[in-house]
Amino acid sequence: MIIRKLRLQRAWSQEQLAQHSGLNVRTIQRLERGQKASLESLKSLASVFEVPLEALQQEMDMSMTMDKQTDEAVNESLAPISSDERAAIEYVKELKGFYSNLVTMAIVLPLLYLLNLMISPGYMWVWWVVMGWGGGLVLHAISVFEPFSLFGASWEKRQIEKRLKRRL
């Protein structure tokens, strides 16, 4: 997680980090998912990010053992993620999920259409799939892009204030 955080602080893609560090993109991906890193990889990343090697080693140990004290030591030595950064990261994850769904749909539906034509050209069952998946995609888009905000941040704030006033 710390490698991803440091990479995002510099606004680098995984490919850019791979170029700067001399590591493979797949290695960067594995490390960001929490898999064990070799000493050479950690040294390369520590020099690129200009952080002590020990900080990265502690993070790797923490991800393997989930030791809470090590987590606090690493977080103290490096800047924590702000709530704005956390919100931005969550939004990008949601956006990535939507676009992944869209691309998958764009690939699978034509294949299903061809399959439908080969197996049963008299009945176009593929339209049921298009309507179901398309409806789900529309709902996904509404949740990600929020074109209208029924239950947005202002609604949440009003509800919280309402609940707090009841308790007082």
N, C-alpha and C positions, 0 to 999 in steps of 0.2 A: 504494500500500500504506500509506503514511503517513496518508493521509486516513482510511482504514478503521480503522487502529490508533487514531488520535486519537478517532474517533467511538465506537469500542468502549470506549475508556478512560472515556468519559463515559456509557456505557450508553445511547446514543442509537440510534434506528433511522435508516434513511436518510431517512424522511419527516420525522423530527424535525430532522435536520440541515438538510434542505431548508427547513424553516420558519425555523430560526434564521438561516440564511445568505441566505435569499431566492433560492436557486437552485432549479432544477427537480429533481425526484427522478431523472429520467433522466440529468441532468448529473452528479449525485452518483454514480450507478451507473457511468457511463462513466469518471469520474475514478478510481473505486476499481479499475476494471479496468486502469488505467494509460494511458488515452488522454490526449492533450494537452489542457491546460486553458488558457482565456483568462486574461489578466492580471486582468480584473475578477473572474472566478470565484476565482482564487487569493487576491486581496485580501480578498474576502468571507470565504473559509474561514480565512484567517490571522487576521482580526479575531475570528471566532467562536471559534476554538481558542486565541486569544491566543498565537500563535507568530509568529516573524519570517517575513515574506513570503519571504525568501531560503531558509528551510528548505523551504518548499513548492516553490519554484522549483527548488531543487537536486534534490528528489525527482522532480519531473517530468522534469528533464533526465536524471537517472539512469535513469528508466524508459525513456527514449528511447535512451540511449547505453549503458546497463548499465556505467557507469564505477564500478569498485570503490572508488576513493578518495572519490568523492562520496558513495557509500553509507555509508562510515565516518564522514564528516563529519556527515551527517544523523543517523546513529544516535547520535553523541556529543552532539549538541545536544538530542536528545529521549530520553526514557526508553525503554530496550529492553523488548521483550515478555518477560515471565517465562515459565518453563516451565509454570506453572499456567495462565497466560493462553493460551499456545499450545495446551495440551491442551484447554482449554475451547473455543477457536476450532475445533479439529479435531473435537471432539465435536458442536458445533453444525452443522458442515458435513455430518457423517455423518447427523445427525438430519434435516437439511433434505433430504438425498438420499433418505432413507427415506420421508419424508412426500411428497416429489415423486413417488416411485414409487407410493405408495399412491393418491394423487389421480389420477395418470395411469391406473392400473388401474381405479379407480372410474368414470372417464369412458369409457375405451376398451371395457371388457368389455360394458357394456350395448349399446353400438353394434355390437359384434361379434355379440352375441346376436340383435339385430334383423336384422342382415345374414344370419345363419345361418337365421333363420326365413323370410326372404324368398327366399333362394337355394335352400336344401335343407332344408326342414322335416322331412324323413324321417330325416335323420342329424344329430345334434347334435355337430358337430365342435368347437364352441365350448368344450365341457367339457375338451378336451385343452389348449386355451389357458389356461383357468381353472386347471387343475392345474399346468401348467408355470409360469405367472406367479405363481400363489399359492405354490407351493413356493419359488420364488426370493424372493418377498416374505417368507416365513417365515424363510429363511436370512438375508436382509438384516436383519430385525428382531432375530434372535439376535445378529448381529454388532454391531448398534448398541446394543441394550439390555442385552446380556450377562446373561440371566436366570440362567445358570449359567456358571461360569468354569473351563473346562477348561484353557485356556492363557492365564490372566490374568496380572496383574502379579506375583503371588506365585510363580507357576510360572516366569515369566521371571527373576525374581530368583534363585530356586534354581538355575536352569540356568546363569546367569552366574557365580554363586558356585562351582558345580561345575566349570565350565571354568577359572576362575581358579585354583582349588586344584590342578588337574592341571598347570598350567604352573609352579607353585611347586615 
